[in-house]
Amino acid sequence: MAAALELDGLGKRFGPKIAVDHVSLSVPPGSFYGLVGPNGAGKTTSLSMAVGLLRPDTGHARVFGVDVWADPVGARARVGVLPDGLALPERLTGRELLTFLGRLRGLDRATAGTRAGELLEILELDQAERTLVIDYSTGMRKKIGLAAAMLHGPRLLVLDEPFEAVDPVSALTIRGMLRGFVAGGGSVVLSSHVMALVEQLCDHVAVIDKGRVAAAGPLDEVRAGRSLEDRFVELVGADVDDVKGPSWLAS
Amino acid sequence: MVGVLIAMKIRVLRHSIGGSRAAGMVMGGLAGLALAVGTIVVAGIDGDLLAAVFAVWLFGWMLGPVYTGGGDESVRPEHFSLLPVDPRKLALGLLGTAFVGVPPLVSLVAFSALVVYAGSFGLAGFTVALVTVPLMVALVVVLSRLMIGVLAVAVRSRTGAVLAALVNASMNVVLNQSWVLIWAAIQFDLLSSGFPPSFSAVVRRLPSGWGVAAVEAAGRGDWLMVAAALLGICALIVLALLVWSRLLVERTTTRPLHRVPQGAGGDLAARGPVGAVTAKELRTWSRDLMRIHLLWFAVFFGLLYTLVPLIIGWSGMLPWAGVLVVVMAAATSANLFGLDGTALWLNLVNPGTERAEVRGRQLAWLLRVAPIAIVLTVAGTLAGGEGWTWPWTLSILAAVLGGGAGLIALVSVTMLVPVTEPGRRGGNPLEAGAVFGQVVLMLLLVTLTALPAGGVAYLGDALDLPVVSWSAVVVGVGTGALLAGWFGRLAHRRLASKGPELLSLMRSGGTVSPGSRDVTAGRPRTRLPARKQALVTFLWIFCWIPLFPQGLVPLWTIWTGGESRLWFLALHLDDPWRIPVAVAFVVVGAVMIYYGTVIPNRHDRAARRLENAG
């Protein structure tokens, strides 16, 4: 059976800087896959290339065996994506946005309407019926983006920082939804900075540092009997014992 | 697909139309309709002229988006980058949305002039015209989209931004000169004596003239020619669509690269807060693609505008290249704070830095613009001026440099136009916001700051006293320094007192909440009733016709003793009336500006009083 998402030697260079250096990952179907790494390590760039938002310089990405760059239409139909800093038609309400996107995804009017309503209700965005997306808070934007990613019922979700700026209650809801999705046979790839969250949710994890995969595999294998945080710090080679605040700040 | 996208766009439009936008839409639609009716009238006169007018429509469609700041981006390709849709199909769908709105309707009316023209070519010509009209509308719309697409991808690099500025400036200059050309054509009786054959051939060879050619060929029974013209239009539409869909993919799957060029003004940063802001601004001017584009646009505009008359052997405009660059650069820089988006919060959390912020920005603008303008003025005056031109150009250059530096600061904090956040811009400098009104206003105001210096220079010429002429330079430097200082002070005081309001205006972008007539928080002004708003919009759109082309320009021509009359009404009159009529036009223009400003102000104050009382 083909991997839900496969990154095969993806590379990207921005001018003199190598952002992603031959990243290869394989996300098994039905897994909850966490992607962690320091700021600027290349997580977002890798995910963008994997879902067809940024053309890679080298390598391939496949969604259930479908090459993202050779058959973009086929690949995009199989994946739901929450990109980082996403562009949205700002002057629509959440319901309008979801309905239109559903129709564009090929759902009929009734289905699009029902699904939009259901998602809005679950994500507690139905209170903001009269608010335009441009006036949404950061957390609300995340939630509407998440709803847009799930709308067409994909078997794979690729989520860039889905919990960033989301309130605790909504975060619990989203976690519940994602757990249910994986239990039903779906696959989730998410990037996050919160180690505890990745440890709780994910069964697989990859650590990316300086554009490369530092470690990848089942969670227990990667953490090797310690906490993910300790292992992460060791892998990215940070020296945390000696960290001091600025001398003038404490005194 | 197309249906859903169109429904989406209509919904977006409904949410973004507030009172002023609706009024602007109606005004724009009426003005366009008048032009369209004019086109139909032309169709009854002459085929050559009709083909030429169609060419102007085509140019207008390609240039329009540049003028209005990136064209209509209410439904953007980025919104659909995740959908499993073939790019060609998406391009077709987005093209469908481009037909929704007032301009395509107006164009349909304009191009139906072809049907009127076909009246004299029998049933065959009439039938061909009926088929051609929708094709022509489709052609102009798709070429307009393509133009935006090309610019949006091209301007993602520094070189691209400069090239896009060159293209924009050339098209602007061509359009500006075409006004003169059309009126010159009427003046020289081309209508009755007919155009030269080469002109007829050229306007029919442009894609905009293929429809006219097809109708005429049908009248002659030359069906091969008809087929060639119609298939040519179709082929061009398909080709443009294919290229555009390629560009859409390019736009959604690559990222603009922000190179860090050599830092400018490094040692300035060491010289206190003003120096630090100046250094920051100089770097922004050389790194922000939108600013690079705006600055080079001004440079190319001034240069080309004065170079074009060389075609007819007139070098008299060359000395003014530098002044034009300064005036245009001030006009395009007047949204100085808006261009940086919500970065204004940095000043809000650092109270007391407003003065440095404003002064630094003024200084950086001067450092960017002044050297180019001075070089162009000196070179231009050497090449195209005479002895008496020196005091004129130097004094006016000094006056507009200072006046411009003052006005950009003042206007940018009083008339801020919300723009897409720099971080979310995607590298397209055409997303400069709805700045058209601001640009027109700035062109006027900066020109006014040159009046004292120009007046003294005129006095010197009239009295034939070189001392007086040269003292104009002192006056120019004086008013320049005074205005830069005074307006700058007003600007940083306003920035200090109204900072939070400006920030919230930038954040909200002036949206309208669905279902309510209220504008969301952050609008510093109360909204005018629709009728008053329409009046104010009318005043602002049309005030510059009496003021500039019918007022100041004829006055200038009378002073310099120019011969050409063109479409300047005052110049067609006999002597006791020439100057009074031109002055009257200036007064009319000034009164229109006065009321355009005063009506909203009065309404605002009245509304506040009511609020306070209630």
Contacts between the chains, C-beta under 8 A, distances in Angstrom:
chain1	res1	chain2	res2	distance
A	14	B	255	7.6
A	14	B	257	5.7
A	15	B	257	5.5
A	15	B	259	6.0
A	51	B	82	7.4
A	52	B	81	7.7
A	52	B	82	7.8
A	52	B	253	7.1
A	53	B	81	6.0
A	53	B	82	7.5
A	53	B	252	7.1
A	53	B	253	6.6
A	54	B	253	6.1
A	54	B	254	7.1
A	54	B	255	6.2
A	55	B	253	4.4
A	55	B	254	5.9
A	72	B	84	7.6
A	73	B	84	4.7
A	73	B	85	6.6
A	73	B	86	5.7
A	74	B	84	7.0
A	75	B	84	7.6
A	76	B	82	6.2
A	76	B	83	6.3
A	76	B	84	3.8
A	76	B	85	7.9
A	77	B	84	3.7
A	81	B	82	5.1
A	83	B	82	7.4
A	85	B	423	7.9
A	85	B	424	7.2
A	87	B	76	6.6
A	87	B	78	4.1
A	87	B	79	5.9
A	87	B	81	8.0
A	87	B	424	7.3
A	87	B	426	7.9
A	88	B	79	6.5
A	89	B	8	6.9
A	89	B	12	5.9
A	89	B	74	7.3
A	89	B	75	6.3
A	89	B	76	7.3
A	89	B	79	5.1
A	90	B	511	7.8
A	91	B	12	4.7
A	91	B	15	4.4
A	91	B	16	4.9
A	91	B	74	6.9
A	91	B	511	6.6
A	92	B	8	7.2
A	92	B	11	6.0
A	92	B	12	6.0
A	92	B	15	6.8
A	93	B	15	7.8
A	93	B	514	5.7
A	96	B	8	7.7
A	96	B	11	5.5
A	100	B	4	5.9
A	100	B	7	7.0
A	100	B	8	4.5
A	100	B	11	7.6
A	101	B	83	7.5
A	103	B	4	4.2
A	104	B	1	6.9
A	104	B	4	5.5
A	104	B	5	7.3
A	104	B	80	6.7
A	104	B	83	5.6
A	104	B	85	7.1
A	105	B	83	6.3
A	105	B	84	7.3
A	130	B	513	6.2
A	130	B	514	5.5
A	130	B	515	5.4
A	130	B	516	7.3
A	131	B	513	7.1
A	132	B	15	5.9
A	132	B	511	5.7
A	132	B	513	6.8
A	132	B	514	6.5
A	134	B	508	7.9
A	134	B	509	6.6
A	134	B	511	5.4
A	135	B	508	7.5
A	135	B	511	6.5
A	135	B	513	7.5
A	135	B	520	6.2
A	148	B	82	7.9
A	149	B	82	7.9
